[in-house]
Amino acid sequence: MGKRIISQNRGKGTSTYRAPPKRRKEPLIHPKAEETLCGEITELVHDPARHSVFARVAINNKIVKPILAVEGNYVGQKIFFGENVETTIGNTLPLSKIPDGSLVCNIESKPGDGGKFVRATGTYATVISHEGDKTYLELPSGVVKIINSKCRATIGIVAGGGRKEKPFVKAGKRYHSLKSKAAKYPRTSAVKMNSVDHPFGGGGHKHIGRAKTVSRNTPPGRKVGSISAKKTGKRG
């Protein structure tokens, strides 16, 4: 008897592919600020859901907010949120106030949403230029994205850079690391499976044995490979 392929299991929603909600401690978003806010970092806390640290910030000595930590943050550091603040590491301000060539992270997609882009450990985006009410950013992937200049971003690089350079050494370390991300480990290659377990399985040696491009309307049990691909083969 065959088994469900991974895409089917994910759709079913079993505990194997469900991220433990308690591991993610708090949402790390920019505090809402109609005026300039001054905060002091009171604590750097490890967040197992992100494999990194985040900072707890006491704003105006009252409210304690969690924010995404950047390289160079330390306990007792003063950071500022608003339009008329200096472009120093850790400060958060609109893209329109950030000069070209600056490294930024935790960038908002729409003004006031708290930050959506460039939040992974060790990542940063580069401010390329400003044109009217739009700002051109180069993301870590190399893609140039145009964003509203009213969107806020934090100056600096997300803390935890170089995390991937350290080897896992043991399979158990890898297992628990991926479990927090709702990923299954170890994973078996599709071409190593039997034909009843995966569309790419079976045969006398490791090969797919069929075209791997499938239609968008393909049933879930066959929907693997290049789904509704517009191009095939090598890039010219």
Number of C-alpha atoms within 10 A of each C-alpha: 4 9 11 14 17 15 13 14 14 16 10 11 10 9 11 14 18 15 16 14 9 10 13 13 15 13 11 19 18 23 18 12 12 9 10 13 17 17 22 20 22 17 16 19 14 13 15 15 20 18 13 20 21 23 24 22 25 19 19 11 10 9 10 16 19 21 22 24 28 29 16 12 18 16 13 13 13 17 20 22 26 20 20 12 17 17 17 14 18 28 21 29 25 21 28 20 17 25 13 16 13 16 21 28 29 30 28 25 18 15 15 15 15 20 23 15 16 21 20 19 22 20 23 26 27 19 21 17 16 20 10 8 11 17 21 19 25 18 18 15 10 10 10 15 14 16 19 19 22 20 21 30 29 30 26 27 25 26 21 19 15 10 12 10 7 7 9 12 8 8 11 11 12 14 15 14 18 15 18 21 16 16 17 16 15 11 8 9 11 19 18 17 16 14 14 13 17 21 21 24 20 19 14 6 10 14 13 16 13 8 9 17 16 16 14 11 10 12 10 12 15 17 20 20 14 15 14 13 12 7 9 9 5 5 5 3
